[in-house]
Amino acid sequence: MPLINLVLIVSGVGLMALGYRRARVPWARYQALRDEDRNIARYEAWRGGVRDSSTSGASVARAILRRQAQVGAAIVGLGFVLVLTGFLLGS
């Protein structure tokens, strides 16, 4: 296997690990905030109150966390493309 293939594969695996590490924590926190928001909506619907639809701090935090997770997923995707390219160039 030529050196360029090994470099592409190793760097791709490294990028996938980095992207996963960057996306894991923000995605988990995003899911927790989303579940909490759904729970509040259910409670307010049960209670009969009108829900305020304005922008809250939690919705801003969810947007930031979702964007961080998307960046991590894009890094994982780039790593996958590098690994795939390394294997395709080898054949």
C-alpha positions, 0 to 999 in steps of 0.5 A: 500500500503506498504511503499516500493511502496510509496517510489518508486512512490514518488522517481520516480515522483521526478526523473521525475520532476528533469529530465524534469527540467534538459532537458527543457532548453538545449532542447529549446536552442538546437532547437533554434541553429538548426533552426538558422543553417537551416536558414543560410543554406537556405540563403547560398543556395539561395545566391549560396555560398558554405557552410563551413562544418568544425566544428563550435562553434555552432555545438559544442554547439548543441552537448553539449546541445543535450547531456544535454537533453539526460541526462535529458531524461534518468533521466525521464526514470529512474523515470518512471521505478521507478513509474512503479515498485512501482505500479507493486509491489503493485499489 
